[in-house]
């Protein structure tokens, strides 16, 4: 990735003078201040404020290890402090914004025990204009070589919290596929997953997460009081949290700080705390829209396993490829093409990742697609049997590469891997990284379902293009509660999507399914489905409905036109849980796209277009809810019209209950 500017300066090494117990670090704009010190008992602590208003009150740092002298969180002193600053602008091969500025001031605190062991570790803090990251670093040392972490003592003592938006973590076995709760911190009754978003009393917002989760356990948050959240690491089956060997570093603990809600979504802090791209040639990594038989399976038209209603057949794939070529889609997803779906009790050890069912001719389908400029997107479901998967991974990836395939969707439908280990413990983290790095060797991009949460690794390995890790569209096909409520998609941009791209699979046009149970369906209007292509970012976007359901609809033009790779992105307005409007500029043209969605309430919003080129004229192609549109009674009602606009225009838009608006703004 091209770095446009690099300035590394101001390296200063400071030795602690007698009596000094705290040190401060400011963000480049001087608004955010981090203070780090030790208490009288030698407990390391930190504080964070912005513009002299507390964000994080006194919070603890440190570890509990396994074995004698286990407490590495007390009787410590600061023995060295180093400061530095860094400023660069780097280019993403794809993303919600093309260029990312990475500008921070850094302070690294070296702590050492006062006892005879003299064990030491560092805490490295980075202050950005949009938030803070910090991590632990264990240098190689005689008194600490191989060690086991039983508990990480990191705390987040949030000042003036109004309420939090959160979902339960791994213990519910839901792969982050829960509806978000909005409660007081004291009302949280389980470990909460991150990103964890908090509304403060003064109108500001923060989001707690982690970056560069590598060979470590995922962090969850557990209330220790009405204001304090304690870091809880996902354990191994043995109860151990992390196995480590010096030199060793933890993931970054991150706190995005926004003066307004949209600042959270516009932050790139997570990416900046990951290493630069390790893939020299990224030309094979291409964002695209795709279609496939996935929705047909969830609504009961097709089966994953072979039989009279098998979906992944040569005939079906060719039909879908014809539709993709006709409408400008880059890929067709095939699920259920390989032996193992007929296995009993969802046992992942039955899957064969190189042997197709007899009615699926892999080579012929790939040849046919290539002749039309469409690639087959592969699929590997594991049911959590990762040992079986890893044993076949090399051969399975090689098979795809030999057939000219560059995209793979993987799945892990079991909360515990190999029936013993949580998918977001250190065991699972190691597997996901192994799969990602191995995929890069075979020039395969990944769309991971039931994933480990994203932590910005896509900067280092941009072949990690999208992930699920949220309650997605499939719940609208069969969920007993009727599907995702309208508010769900107004929450995701400021919670789950802070971690990275989301494969939500929008694009339902037919709200009546060929199923006996008619309770579940998208709790949205048709235009809301269009707006999701802008609101919910992914470089891989699916048009999920059956091809025949798109025929004859003007609204389908928006799905064909909307890009998946962006020059820049802006949150125009938002209220968490109520509505959100996002504008994005196409990376490959001068066109802009706007998506707006609302909850169950109808709304009228004003959308200033001052982000447009002030010297240019545009035409806005507007897809809007019809006068009688309502997600409950009339989801299909929609209108299309065009309007001449400039940067001075303020659009007045109306959103139906559960509705939306999708706008393509074309430069004249």
C-alpha positions as CSV (number, residue, x, y, z in Angstrom):
1,X,0.0,0.0,0.0
2,X,1.3,3.4,-1.0
3,X,2.3,5.7,1.9
4,X,1.8,9.3,0.9
5,X,3.6,10.9,3.9
6,X,5.6,9.6,6.8
7,X,6.9,11.7,9.6
8,X,8.5,10.0,12.5
9,X,9.8,12.4,15.1
10,X,10.3,13.3,18.7
11,X,11.8,10.1,20.2
12,X,12.5,10.9,23.8
13,X,13.5,8.5,26.5
14,X,12.7,9.5,30.1
15,X,13.8,7.8,33.3
16,X,11.4,8.2,36.2
17,X,12.7,10.5,38.9
18,X,12.2,9.7,42.5
19,X,8.7,10.6,43.6
20,X,7.2,10.8,40.1
21,X,4.2,8.4,39.7
22,X,2.2,9.6,36.7
23,X,2.8,10.6,33.1
24,X,0.5,12.2,30.5
25,X,0.1,11.9,26.8
26,X,-2.0,14.2,24.5
27,X,-3.5,13.5,21.1
28,X,-2.1,15.4,18.1
29,X,-5.0,18.0,18.4
30,X,-4.3,18.3,22.2
31,X,-8.0,17.5,23.0
32,X,-7.5,13.9,24.4
33,X,-5.3,13.3,27.4
34,X,-4.2,10.0,28.8
35,X,-2.7,9.9,32.3
36,X,-0.9,6.7,33.5
37,X,0.6,6.0,36.9
38,X,0.8,3.7,39.9
39,X,-1.0,3.8,43.2
40,X,0.7,3.8,46.6
41,X,0.4,0.0,46.5
42,X,2.0,-0.2,43.1
43,X,-1.1,-0.9,41.1
44,X,-0.9,0.5,37.6
45,X,-3.8,2.7,36.6
46,X,-4.8,5.0,33.7
47,X,-7.3,7.9,33.1
48,X,-8.6,9.4,29.8
49,X,-10.2,12.8,29.3
50,X,-11.2,14.9,26.4
51,X,-11.2,18.7,26.6
52,X,-10.9,18.4,30.4
53,X,-14.0,16.2,30.7
54,X,-13.4,12.7,32.0
55,X,-14.1,9.8,29.6
56,X,-12.5,7.0,31.6
57,X,-12.0,7.4,35.3
58,X,-9.3,5.7,37.3
59,X,-9.0,2.1,35.8
60,X,-6.7,-0.8,36.6
61,X,-4.1,-2.5,34.4
62,X,-2.2,-5.7,34.7
63,X,-2.5,-9.5,34.8
64,X,-2.9,-12.5,37.0
65,X,-0.7,-15.4,35.8
66,X,-0.9,-19.1,36.7
67,X,1.5,-20.3,39.4
68,X,3.3,-18.9,42.4
69,X,3.7,-15.1,42.5
70,X,0.8,-14.9,40.1
71,X,-0.3,-11.2,40.6
72,X,1.4,-9.1,38.0
73,X,-0.7,-6.1,38.8
74,X,0.6,-4.8,42.2
75,X,3.9,-3.8,43.9
76,X,5.0,-2.3,40.5
77,X,7.0,0.9,39.8
78,X,7.5,2.8,36.6
79,X,11.2,2.5,35.6
80,X,11.1,4.1,32.1
81,X,8.9,6.1,29.8
82,X,9.4,6.7,26.1
83,X,7.5,9.1,23.9
84,X,7.2,9.2,20.1
85,X,4.9,10.6,17.4
86,X,3.9,9.2,14.0
87,X,2.0,10.6,11.0
88,X,1.3,8.9,7.7
89,X,-1.5,8.6,5.1
90,X,-1.9,5.1,3.6
91,X,-4.1,3.8,0.8
92,X,-6.5,0.9,1.2
93,X,-6.8,-1.6,-1.7
94,X,-10.5,-1.4,-1.0
95,X,-12.6,0.1,1.7
96,X,-15.2,2.5,3.0
97,X,-12.6,5.3,2.4
98,X,-9.6,5.1,0.0
99,X,-7.1,7.0,2.1
100,X,-6.5,6.7,5.9
101,X,-4.5,9.1,8.0
102,X,-2.6,7.4,10.8
103,X,-1.6,10.2,13.1
104,X,-0.8,9.6,16.8
105,X,1.4,10.4,19.8
106,X,2.7,7.4,21.7
107,X,3.8,6.8,25.3
108,X,5.3,3.5,26.4
109,X,5.5,2.9,30.1
110,X,7.9,0.2,31.5
111,X,6.7,-1.3,34.7
112,X,8.8,-3.6,37.0
113,X,8.1,-5.5,40.1
114,X,9.7,-4.4,43.4
115,X,10.1,-8.0,44.6
116,X,13.0,-10.3,43.9
117,X,11.7,-11.5,40.6
118,X,11.8,-8.1,39.0
119,X,9.4,-9.2,36.3
120,X,8.6,-6.4,33.9
121,X,6.2,-5.5,31.1
122,X,5.3,-2.4,29.1
123,X,2.0,-0.7,28.4
124,X,2.1,1.2,25.1
125,X,-0.5,4.0,24.7
126,X,-1.4,5.7,21.5
127,X,-3.5,8.9,21.4
128,X,-5.3,9.7,18.2
129,X,-7.6,12.6,17.6
130,X,-10.5,10.1,17.5
131,X,-9.6,7.9,20.4
132,X,-7.1,5.8,22.3
133,X,-5.4,2.4,21.9
134,X,-3.2,0.6,24.4
135,X,-1.6,-2.8,24.6
136,X,0.7,-4.8,26.8
137,X,4.2,-5.8,25.7
138,X,6.3,-8.5,27.5
139,X,10.0,-8.2,26.6
140,X,12.2,-11.3,26.8
141,X,13.6,-11.7,30.3
142,X,15.1,-14.4,32.5
143,X,12.3,-14.2,35.1
144,X,9.5,-14.6,32.6
145,X,9.8,-16.9,29.6
146,X,6.8,-19.3,29.0
147,X,3.8,-18.1,31.0
148,X,0.0,-18.6,31.3
149,X,-2.4,-15.8,31.7
150,X,-5.3,-16.6,34.0
151,X,-6.9,-13.1,34.0
152,X,-6.3,-9.8,32.4
153,X,-7.0,-7.0,34.9
154,X,-7.8,-4.3,32.4
155,X,-10.7,-2.1,33.4
156,X,-12.8,0.6,31.8
157,X,-14.3,2.9,34.4
158,X,-16.7,4.9,32.2
159,X,-17.5,8.4,33.4
160,X,-21.0,9.7,33.1
161,X,-22.5,6.8,31.1
162,X,-26.1,7.2,30.1
163,X,-26.7,3.8,28.5
164,X,-24.9,1.1,26.6
165,X,-25.7,-0.8,23.4
166,X,-24.5,-4.4,23.7
167,X,-25.1,-8.1,22.9
168,X,-24.1,-11.2,24.9
169,X,-20.8,-12.8,24.0
170,X,-19.8,-16.4,23.3
171,X,-21.6,-18.0,26.3
172,X,-25.0,-17.9,24.5
173,X,-23.4,-19.7,21.5
174,X,-24.9,-17.2,19.1
175,X,-21.8,-16.2,17.1
176,X,-22.7,-12.5,17.9
177,X,-26.1,-13.2,16.3
178,X,-28.3,-11.4,18.9
179,X,-30.4,-8.3,18.9
180,X,-28.8,-5.4,20.6
181,X,-29.9,-4.4,24.1
182,X,-29.9,-0.8,25.3
183,X,-29.5,-0.7,29.1
184,X,-27.6,0.9,31.9
185,X,-24.2,-0.7,32.6
186,X,-25.5,-2.0,35.9
187,X,-28.3,-3.9,34.1
188,X,-25.9,-6.0,31.9
189,X,-26.4,-9.5,33.1
190,X,-23.8,-11.4,31.1
191,X,-20.4,-11.0,29.4
192,X,-20.9,-8.5,26.6
193,X,-19.2,-8.7,23.2
194,X,-17.3,-5.9,21.7
195,X,-17.7,-3.4,19.9
196,X,-19.5,-2.1,23.0
197,X,-21.0,1.4,22.4
198,X,-21.8,3.8,25.2
199,X,-23.9,7.0,25.1
200,X,-22.5,9.5,27.6
201,X,-24.7,12.0,29.5
202,X,-23.2,15.0,27.7
203,X,-24.2,13.7,24.3
204,X,-20.9,12.2,23.3
205,X,-20.3,8.5,22.5
206,X,-17.5,6.0,23.0
207,X,-17.0,2.5,21.6
208,X,-14.8,-0.1,23.3
209,X,-13.3,-2.8,21.2
210,X,-9.9,-4.4,20.4
211,X,-7.5,-4.3,17.5
212,X,-5.0,-6.8,16.0
213,X,-6.4,-9.8,17.9
214,X,-3.5,-12.2,17.3
215,X,-2.7,-15.5,19.2
216,X,-4.7,-14.3,22.2
217,X,-8.2,-14.8,23.6
218,X,-11.1,-12.5,22.6
219,X,-11.9,-9.8,25.1
220,X,-15.5,-9.6,26.5
221,X,-16.7,-7.1,29.0
222,X,-18.3,-7.9,32.4
223,X,-19.7,-5.2,34.8
224,X,-17.8,-5.0,38.1
225,X,-20.0,-2.1,39.3
226,X,-22.5,0.4,37.8
227,X,-19.6,2.2,36.0
228,X,-16.7,-0.3,35.7
229,X,-16.4,-2.9,32.9
230,X,-13.8,-5.6,33.5
231,X,-11.9,-7.3,30.7
232,X,-13.0,-11.0,30.6
233,X,-11.0,-13.2,28.2
234,X,-12.7,-16.1,26.6
235,X,-11.2,-19.3,28.2
236,X,-9.9,-22.6,26.9
237,X,-11.8,-25.6,28.1
238,X,-9.2,-25.9,30.9
239,X,-10.1,-22.5,32.2
240,X,-6.8,-21.0,31.1
241,X,-7.1,-17.8,29.1
242,X,-3.9,-17.4,27.2
243,X,-0.7,-19.4,26.6
244,X,2.3,-17.1,25.9
245,X,6.0,-16.9,25.5
246,X,8.2,-13.8,25.7
247,X,8.6,-11.6,23.7
248,X,4.8,-11.3,23.5
249,X,2.3,-8.5,22.9
250,X,-1.5,-8.4,23.6
251,X,-4.1,-7.0,21.2
252,X,-4.8,-3.3,21.4
253,X,-7.6,-2.2,23.7
254,X,-9.4,0.5,21.9
255,X,-11.7,3.4,22.8
256,X,-13.1,5.5,20.0
257,X,-14.4,8.8,21.3
258,X,-16.9,10.7,19.3
259,X,-18.4,14.2,19.9
260,X,-21.4,12.9,17.9
261,X,-22.6,9.5,16.9
262,X,-21.4,9.6,13.3
263,X,-17.8,10.1,14.5
264,X,-17.7,6.5,15.7
265,X,-18.5,5.1,12.2
266,X,-16.1,7.5,10.5
267,X,-13.1,6.5,12.7
268,X,-10.4,4.3,11.2
269,X,-8.6,3.8,14.6
270,X,-9.0,0.0,14.5
271,X,-7.3,-0.2,11.1
272,X,-4.4,2.1,12.2
273,X,-3.6,-0.2,15.1
274,X,-2.9,-3.1,12.7
275,X,0.2,-3.8,10.7
276,X,0.5,-2.7,7.1
277,X,-0.5,-5.1,4.3
278,X,1.7,-8.2,4.1
279,X,0.4,-9.2,0.6
280,X,2.7,-7.8,-2.0
281,X,0.4,-8.2,-5.0
282,X,-3.3,-7.4,-4.2
283,X,-4.5,-7.2,-7.8
284,X,-6.5,-10.4,-7.4
285,X,-8.4,-9.0,-4.4
286,X,-11.5,-7.5,-6.0
287,X,-14.7,-6.1,-4.4
288,X,-17.8,-7.3,-6.1
289,X,-21.6,-7.9,-5.9
290,X,-22.7,-11.4,-6.2
291,X,-25.8,-13.6,-6.3
292,X,-26.5,-17.2,-5.3
293,X,-28.8,-19.9,-4.1
294,X,-28.4,-19.0,-0.4
295,X,-31.8,-17.3,0.1
296,X,-33.5,-20.1,-1.8
297,X,-32.1,-22.5,0.8
298,X,-33.2,-20.4,3.8
299,X,-36.8,-20.0,2.5
300,X,-37.0,-23.8,1.8
301,X,-36.9,-23.8,-2.0
302,X,-33.5,-25.6,-2.2
303,X,-31.6,-28.0,0.1
304,X,-27.9,-28.0,0.9
305,X,-27.8,-31.8,0.6
306,X,-28.3,-33.8,-2.6
307,X,-31.8,-34.8,-3.5
308,X,-34.9,-33.7,-5.5
309,X,-34.5,-30.1,-4.4
310,X,-30.8,-29.8,-4.3
311,X,-29.7,-26.2,-5.0
312,X,-26.0,-26.6,-6.0
313,X,-26.4,-28.3,-9.3
314,X,-24.6,-27.6,-12.6
315,X,-27.9,-26.5,-14.2
316,X,-28.8,-24.1,-11.4
317,X,-25.3,-22.6,-11.3
318,X,-25.3,-21.9,-15.1
319,X,-28.7,-20.3,-14.8
320,X,-27.5,-18.0,-12.0
321,X,-24.3,-17.2,-14.0
322,X,-26.4,-16.2,-17.0
323,X,-28.4,-13.8,-14.7
324,X,-25.1,-12.5,-13.1
325,X,-23.5,-11.8,-16.5
326,X,-26.7,-10.0,-17.8
327,X,-26.8,-7.7,-14.8
328,X,-23.2,-7.0,-14.1
329,X,-22.6,-9.2,-11.0
330,X,-19.1,-10.6,-10.5
331,X,-19.8,-13.9,-8.8
332,X,-22.3,-16.7,-8.0
333,X,-22.2,-18.4,-4.6
334,X,-22.7,-22.1,-4.4
335,X,-23.4,-23.7,-1.0
336,X,-24.0,-27.4,-0.5
337,X,-21.9,-28.6,-3.5
338,X,-19.6,-31.0,-1.5
339,X,-20.2,-34.3,0.3
340,X,-20.9,-34.0,4.0
341,X,-24.2,-32.1,4.2
342,X,-26.0,-35.4,4.6
343,X,-24.1,-36.1,7.8
344,X,-26.1,-36.9,11.0
345,X,-26.2,-34.5,13.9
346,X,-24.3,-31.7,12.1
347,X,-21.0,-33.5,12.6
348,X,-18.2,-31.4,11.0
349,X,-15.9,-34.4,10.7
350,X,-18.0,-35.7,7.8
351,X,-17.3,-32.8,5.4
352,X,-15.2,-33.5,2.3
353,X,-13.9,-30.2,0.9
354,X,-12.6,-31.6,-2.4
355,X,-15.3,-34.0,-3.6
356,X,-18.4,-32.5,-5.3
357,X,-21.8,-34.2,-5.4
358,X,-22.4,-36.0,-8.7
359,X,-24.8,-33.3,-9.9
360,X,-22.2,-30.5,-9.5
361,X,-19.5,-30.3,-12.2
362,X,-17.1,-27.9,-10.6
363,X,-14.7,-27.6,-13.6
364,X,-17.5,-27.1,-16.1
365,X,-19.3,-24.5,-14.0
366,X,-16.1,-22.5,-13.6
367,X,-15.4,-22.8,-17.3
368,X,-18.9,-21.6,-18.1
369,X,-18.7,-18.7,-15.7
370,X,-15.3,-17.6,-17.0
371,X,-16.7,-17.4,-20.5
372,X,-19.2,-14.9,-19.2
373,X,-16.9,-12.9,-16.9
374,X,-18.4,-14.4,-13.8
375,X,-16.6,-16.4,-11.1
376,X,-17.9,-19.2,-8.9
377,X,-17.7,-18.3,-5.2
378,X,-16.8,-21.4,-3.2
379,X,-18.2,-22.5,0.1
380,X,-16.7,-24.4,3.1
381,X,-19.0,-25.2,6.0
382,X,-17.2,-26.8,8.9
383,X,-19.8,-27.3,11.6
384,X,-16.9,-26.4,13.9
385,X,-14.8,-29.4,12.9
386,X,-11.6,-27.4,12.4
387,X,-9.2,-30.3,12.7
388,X,-11.0,-32.0,9.9
389,X,-11.0,-28.7,7.9
390,X,-7.3,-27.9,8.5
391,X,-6.4,-31.4,7.4
392,X,-8.0,-30.8,4.0
393,X,-7.5,-27.0,3.8
394,X,-4.5,-27.0,1.5
395,X,-6.0,-29.4,-1.0
396,X,-9.4,-27.6,-0.9
397,X,-7.8,-24.2,-1.5
398,X,-5.6,-25.6,-4.2
399,X,-8.7,-27.0,-5.9
400,X,-10.3,-23.6,-6.0
401,X,-7.2,-21.9,-7.3
402,X,-6.8,-24.5,-10.1
403,X,-10.3,-23.6,-11.3
404,X,-9.7,-19.9,-11.4
405,X,-11.7,-19.1,-8.2
406,X,-10.6,-16.2,-6.0
407,X,-13.5,-16.0,-3.4
408,X,-14.6,-18.3,-0.6
409,X,-17.3,-18.2,1.9
410,X,-16.6,-20.2,5.0
411,X,-18.9,-21.2,7.9
412,X,-18.5,-22.4,11.5
413,X,-22.0,-23.4,12.7
414,X,-21.1,-24.6,16.1
415,X,-20.2,-22.3,19.1
416,X,-17.4,-24.7,20.1
417,X,-14.6,-25.9,17.8
418,X,-14.0,-29.7,17.8
419,X,-16.7,-29.9,20.5
420,X,-14.4,-28.5,23.2
421,X,-13.2,-24.9,22.6
422,X,-15.0,-21.7,22.1
423,X,-14.7,-20.2,18.7
424,X,-13.5,-16.9,20.1
425,X,-10.9,-18.3,22.5
426,X,-7.2,-18.5,21.7
427,X,-7.8,-21.9,20.0
428,X,-10.3,-20.3,17.6
429,X,-8.3,-17.2,17.0
430,X,-5.3,-19.3,15.9
431,X,-7.5,-21.3,13.5
432,X,-9.1,-18.2,11.9
433,X,-5.7,-16.7,11.3
434,X,-4.2,-19.9,9.9
435,X,-7.1,-20.1,7.5
436,X,-6.7,-16.5,6.4
437,X,-2.9,-16.7,5.9
438,X,-3.3,-20.0,4.0
439,X,-6.0,-18.5,1.8
440,X,-3.7,-15.6,0.9
441,X,-1.2,-18.2,-0.3
442,X,-3.7,-19.5,-2.8
443,X,-5.1,-16.0,-3.7
444,X,-8.4,-16.6,-2.1
445,X,-10.5,-13.9,-0.5
446,X,-12.6,-14.8,2.5
447,X,-16.2,-14.1,3.6
448,X,-16.4,-15.7,7.0
449,X,-19.7,-16.6,8.7
450,X,-19.9,-17.5,12.4
451,X,-16.5,-15.7,12.6
452,X,-14.2,-14.4,15.2
453,X,-15.0,-10.7,15.5
454,X,-13.1,-8.4,13.2
455,X,-10.3,-6.3,14.8
456,X,-8.8,-4.5,11.8
457,X,-6.8,-7.5,10.5
458,X,-8.1,-6.7,7.0
459,X,-5.4,-4.0,6.8
460,X,-2.7,-6.6,7.1
461,X,-4.5,-9.3,5.1
462,X,-7.0,-7.5,2.8
463,X,-8.1,-10.9,1.5
464,X,-10.3,-10.9,4.6
465,X,-13.1,-9.0,2.8
466,X,-16.2,-9.5,4.8
467,X,-17.7,-11.4,7.7
468,X,-21.0,-12.1,9.3
469,X,-20.8,-11.9,13.1
470,X,-24.3,-10.3,13.4
471,X,-27.9,-11.2,13.2
472,X,-28.3,-11.0,9.4
473,X,-30.9,-11.3,6.8
474,X,-31.3,-15.1,7.2
475,X,-33.3,-14.4,10.4
476,X,-35.9,-12.8,8.2
477,X,-36.4,-16.1,6.5
478,X,-37.2,-18.4,9.4
479,X,-36.8,-16.7,12.9
480,X,-39.6,-17.6,15.2
481,X,-39.8,-14.0,16.4
482,X,-40.7,-12.8,12.9
483,X,-37.4,-11.5,11.8
484,X,-35.1,-8.5,12.6
485,X,-37.0,-5.5,13.9
486,X,-36.7,-2.3,11.8
487,X,-34.4,-0.7,14.4
488,X,-31.8,-3.4,14.0
489,X,-30.2,-1.9,10.8
490,X,-30.1,1.6,12.4
491,X,-28.0,0.1,15.3
492,X,-25.5,-2.0,13.3
493,X,-23.4,1.0,11.8
494,X,-22.5,2.1,15.3
495,X,-22.0,-1.3,16.9
496,X,-21.0,-4.4,14.8
497,X,-19.8,-2.4,11.8
498,X,-17.3,-0.5,13.9
499,X,-15.3,-3.8,13.8
500,X,-15.3,-4.1,10.0
501,X,-17.4,-5.0,6.9
502,X,-20.6,-7.0,7.4
503,X,-22.1,-9.6,5.1
504,X,-25.7,-8.8,5.9
505,X,-27.0,-10.1,2.4
506,X,-29.6,-7.4,1.6
507,X,-31.8,-7.3,-1.5
508,X,-35.1,-9.1,-0.7
509,X,-37.8,-8.0,-3.2
510,X,-40.4,-10.7,-2.6
511,X,-41.9,-10.6,0.9
512,X,-44.0,-13.7,0.5
513,X,-42.0,-16.9,0.6
514,X,-42.9,-20.5,-0.5
515,X,-42.9,-21.7,3.2
516,X,-45.6,-23.0,5.5
517,X,-44.5,-20.7,8.3
518,X,-45.2,-17.1,7.1
519,X,-44.3,-15.3,10.3
520,X,-40.8,-14.4,9.4
521,X,-40.1,-11.9,6.7
522,X,-38.0,-8.7,6.4
523,X,-39.4,-6.1,8.7
524,X,-38.7,-3.4,6.1
525,X,-39.9,-1.8,2.9
526,X,-38.4,-2.7,-0.4
527,X,-36.6,0.7,-0.5
528,X,-35.2,0.0,2.9
529,X,-33.6,-3.1,1.3
530,X,-32.0,-0.8,-1.3
531,X,-30.7,1.6,1.2
532,X,-28.8,-1.1,3.1
533,X,-26.3,-1.4,0.2
534,X,-25.0,2.0,1.3
535,X,-25.8,1.9,5.1
536,X,-24.3,-1.5,5.8
537,X,-20.8,-1.6,4.3
538,X,-19.2,-4.6,2.7
539,X,-16.9,-5.0,-0.3
540,X,-18.8,-8.1,-1.1
541,X,-22.5,-7.4,-1.4
542,X,-25.1,-10.0,-2.2
543,X,-28.3,-9.5,-4.1
544,X,-29.9,-12.3,-2.1
545,X,-33.3,-12.9,-3.6
546,X,-34.2,-15.3,-6.3
547,X,-33.4,-14.0,-9.8
548,X,-37.0,-14.1,-11.0
549,X,-38.0,-11.8,-8.1
550,X,-35.9,-9.0,-9.6
551,X,-37.5,-9.1,-13.1
552,X,-39.5,-6.1,-14.0
553,X,-38.6,-3.9,-11.0
554,X,-37.1,-0.4,-11.7
555,X,-35.7,-0.6,-8.1
556,X,-33.4,-3.4,-9.2
557,X,-31.4,-0.7,-11.2
558,X,-30.1,0.7,-7.9
559,X,-28.7,-2.7,-6.9
560,X,-27.0,-3.0,-10.3
561,X,-25.6,0.6,-10.1
562,X,-24.5,0.8,-6.5
563,X,-20.7,0.3,-6.1
564,X,-19.0,-1.7,-3.3
565,X,-15.8,0.2,-3.2
566,X,-15.7,3.8,-1.9
567,X,-13.5,6.9,-2.1
568,X,-15.0,8.3,1.1
569,X,-17.9,7.9,3.5
570,X,-19.9,10.3,5.6
571,X,-22.6,9.9,8.2
572,X,-25.1,12.7,7.4
573,X,-27.4,12.2,10.4
574,X,-28.2,9.5,12.9
575,X,-29.9,8.6,16.2
576,X,-28.9,5.3,17.6
577,X,-31.8,2.8,17.2
578,X,-34.0,5.3,15.4
579,X,-32.5,6.3,12.0
580,X,-29.3,6.8,10.0
581,X,-28.3,8.4,6.7
582,X,-24.9,7.7,5.1
583,X,-23.4,9.1,1.9
584,X,-20.5,7.4,0.0
585,X,-18.6,8.5,-3.0
586,X,-17.8,5.9,-5.7
587,X,-14.0,5.2,-5.9
588,X,-14.2,4.9,-9.7
589,X,-16.4,7.8,-10.7
590,X,-17.7,11.2,-9.5
591,X,-21.0,9.8,-8.4
592,X,-22.3,9.7,-4.8
593,X,-24.8,7.3,-3.2
594,X,-27.0,8.0,-0.2
595,X,-28.8,5.5,2.0
596,X,-31.2,6.3,4.7
597,X,-33.2,3.9,7.0
598,X,-35.5,4.3,9.9
599,X,-37.0,2.1,12.6
600,X,-40.8,1.4,13.0
601,X,-41.6,5.1,12.9
602,X,-42.2,7.2,9.8
603,X,-39.8,10.2,9.6
604,X,-39.0,13.3,7.6
605,X,-35.4,14.2,7.4
606,X,-33.4,17.0,5.8
607,X,-30.3,15.9,3.9
608,X,-27.8,18.7,3.0
609,X,-25.8,17.9,-0.1
610,X,-22.9,20.1,0.8
611,X,-20.5,17.2,0.4
612,X,-20.9,17.5,-3.4
613,X,-18.5,19.4,-5.6
614,X,-19.5,23.1,-5.3
615,X,-18.8,23.8,-8.9
616,X,-20.7,20.9,-10.4
617,X,-24.2,20.1,-11.2
618,X,-25.8,16.7,-10.6
619,X,-29.0,14.7,-11.1
620,X,-30.3,12.7,-8.1
621,X,-32.0,9.4,-9.0
622,X,-34.3,8.9,-6.1
623,X,-35.8,5.6,-5.0
624,X,-38.4,6.4,-2.2
625,X,-41.1,4.8,-0.2
626,X,-44.5,5.3,-1.7
627,X,-47.3,7.2,0.0
628,X,-48.9,4.1,1.4
629,X,-45.7,2.2,2.2
630,X,-45.4,0.5,5.5
631,X,-43.2,-2.5,6.5
632,X,-46.2,-4.2,8.2
633,X,-48.9,-3.8,5.5
634,X,-47.5,-2.6,2.2
635,X,-43.7,-3.1,2.0
636,X,-43.6,-3.0,-1.8
637,X,-45.0,0.5,-2.4
638,X,-42.2,2.6,-3.9
639,X,-41.6,5.5,-6.3
640,X,-38.8,6.6,-8.5
641,X,-38.1,10.2,-9.7
642,X,-35.2,12.4,-10.7
643,X,-34.2,15.8,-9.4
644,X,-31.5,18.3,-10.4
645,X,-29.3,19.1,-7.4
646,X,-26.1,21.0,-6.4
647,X,-24.0,21.3,-3.3
648,X,-26.5,23.9,-2.1
649,X,-29.5,21.6,-2.3
650,X,-31.1,20.3,0.9
651,X,-33.2,17.2,0.2
652,X,-36.4,16.7,2.2
653,X,-37.0,13.0,2.4
654,X,-39.8,11.0,3.8
655,X,-39.3,7.5,5.2
656,X,-42.2,5.1,5.8
657,X,-42.4,3.0,8.9
658,X,-39.6,0.5,8.5
659,X,-38.7,2.3,5.4
660,X,-35.8,4.0,3.6
661,X,-34.5,6.0,0.8
662,X,-31.8,5.2,-1.7
663,X,-30.3,7.9,-3.9
664,X,-27.8,7.8,-6.7
665,X,-26.3,11.3,-7.4
666,X,-24.8,11.4,-10.9
667,X,-22.4,14.3,-11.9
668,X,-23.5,15.9,-15.2
